[in-house]
Amino acid sequence: MIAAMMNIHNMKQSILVVVIESGNLRRMELGDPATLESTNSGGVLTPPLYPQNFSVLIAYDTDEKKLHEMAKGNVVEFLQYLERGRKFYPGIDGTENIATIHRESEDEHGQ
């Protein structure tokens, strides 16, 4: 499982990204939950810097090698990849995906 807290400072936004891999899914089907522990409890999960603007992105992908390589690279590209098939529901979801918003934010700030 890939889990990371991403804090986007220019947008004052925090996103917890959790990518469940095939091995995790098989264990979860057998009743073994995926547990994320905070750094205070000995885990690796840091608290969000912007709890008032906090989102959780949960994804699943079978290409574990590609996921680990992408997670080391550009954050925006990684988010775009994870959200490639996202569907939106009027009145429930926002109107844009996270990766689109970040790309526009980077363009505005010359990053």
C-alpha positions as CSV (number, residue, x, y, z in Angstrom):
1,M,0.0,0.0,0.0
2,I,1.2,3.5,-0.8
3,A,0.0,6.1,1.7
4,A,1.2,9.7,1.8
5,M,-0.1,13.0,3.2
6,M,0.3,15.7,0.6
7,N,0.2,19.3,1.8
8,I,-0.3,21.8,-1.0
9,H,0.9,25.1,0.6
10,N,-0.2,27.5,-2.2
11,M,-3.7,26.2,-2.0
12,K,-3.7,25.5,1.8
13,Q,-5.0,22.0,1.1
14,S,-4.0,18.6,2.5
15,I,-4.7,15.4,0.7
16,L,-4.3,11.9,2.2
17,V,-3.5,9.6,-0.8
18,V,-4.0,5.9,-0.2
19,V,-3.3,3.4,-3.1
20,I,-4.4,-0.1,-2.4
21,E,-2.3,-2.7,-4.2
22,S,-3.5,-6.2,-5.3
23,G,-1.8,-7.9,-2.3
24,N,-3.6,-5.5,0.1
25,L,-6.9,-6.1,-1.6
26,R,-6.5,-9.9,-1.2
27,R,-5.8,-9.5,2.5
28,M,-8.7,-7.1,3.0
29,E,-11.0,-9.7,1.3
30,L,-9.9,-12.1,4.1
31,G,-10.8,-9.6,6.8
32,D,-7.4,-8.1,7.3
33,P,-8.0,-4.3,7.2
34,A,-5.5,-1.7,5.9
35,T,-4.5,0.4,8.9
36,L,-2.7,3.7,8.8
37,E,-1.1,4.6,12.0
38,S,-0.1,8.2,12.9
39,T,3.5,9.1,13.7
40,N,2.5,9.5,17.3
41,S,1.4,5.8,17.3
42,G,4.6,4.6,15.7
43,G,3.3,4.7,12.1
44,V,4.2,6.9,9.2
45,L,1.1,9.0,8.7
46,T,1.7,12.7,9.4
47,P,-1.2,15.0,10.4
48,P,-2.6,17.3,7.7
49,L,-1.4,20.9,7.9
50,Y,-4.7,22.2,6.5
51,P,-7.5,20.2,8.3
52,Q,-10.1,22.7,7.2
53,N,-9.4,21.9,3.6
54,F,-8.6,18.1,3.9
55,S,-9.4,15.5,1.3
56,V,-8.8,11.7,1.1
57,L,-8.0,10.0,-2.2
58,I,-8.3,6.2,-2.2
59,A,-7.3,4.4,-5.3
60,Y,-6.6,0.8,-6.5
61,D,-4.1,-0.3,-9.2
62,T,-2.6,-3.6,-10.1
63,D,0.6,-2.2,-11.7
64,E,2.6,-2.0,-8.5
65,K,6.0,-1.3,-10.2
66,K,4.5,1.6,-12.1
67,L,2.8,3.0,-9.0
68,H,6.0,3.0,-6.9
69,E,8.0,4.7,-9.7
70,M,5.3,7.3,-10.2
71,A,5.1,8.0,-6.5
72,K,8.7,9.0,-6.5
73,G,8.2,11.5,-9.3
74,N,5.9,14.5,-10.0
75,V,3.1,14.7,-7.6
76,V,0.6,16.2,-10.0
77,E,1.3,13.5,-12.7
78,F,0.8,10.8,-10.0
79,L,-2.5,12.3,-8.9
80,Q,-3.6,12.7,-12.6
81,Y,-2.8,9.0,-13.1
82,L,-4.8,7.9,-10.1
83,E,-7.8,10.0,-11.1
84,R,-7.8,9.0,-14.8
85,G,-11.2,7.3,-14.6
86,R,-12.8,9.5,-12.0
87,K,-16.6,10.1,-12.4
88,F,-18.3,13.1,-10.8
89,Y,-21.9,13.3,-9.5
90,P,-23.6,16.7,-9.5
91,G,-24.5,17.8,-6.0
92,I,-22.2,15.2,-4.3
93,D,-18.7,15.7,-5.8
94,G,-16.8,18.8,-6.9
95,T,-16.7,19.8,-10.6
96,E,-13.0,19.2,-11.2
97,N,-10.6,16.5,-10.2
98,I,-7.7,17.2,-7.8
99,A,-5.0,16.9,-10.5
100,T,-6.7,19.5,-12.8
101,I,-6.9,21.9,-9.9
102,H,-3.3,21.5,-9.0
103,R,-2.2,21.9,-12.6
104,E,-4.0,25.2,-12.8
105,S,-2.6,26.3,-9.5
106,E,0.9,25.5,-10.6
107,D,0.3,27.4,-13.9
108,E,-0.8,30.5,-11.9
109,H,2.2,30.4,-9.6
110,G,4.8,29.7,-12.4
111,Q,5.8,26.3,-10.9
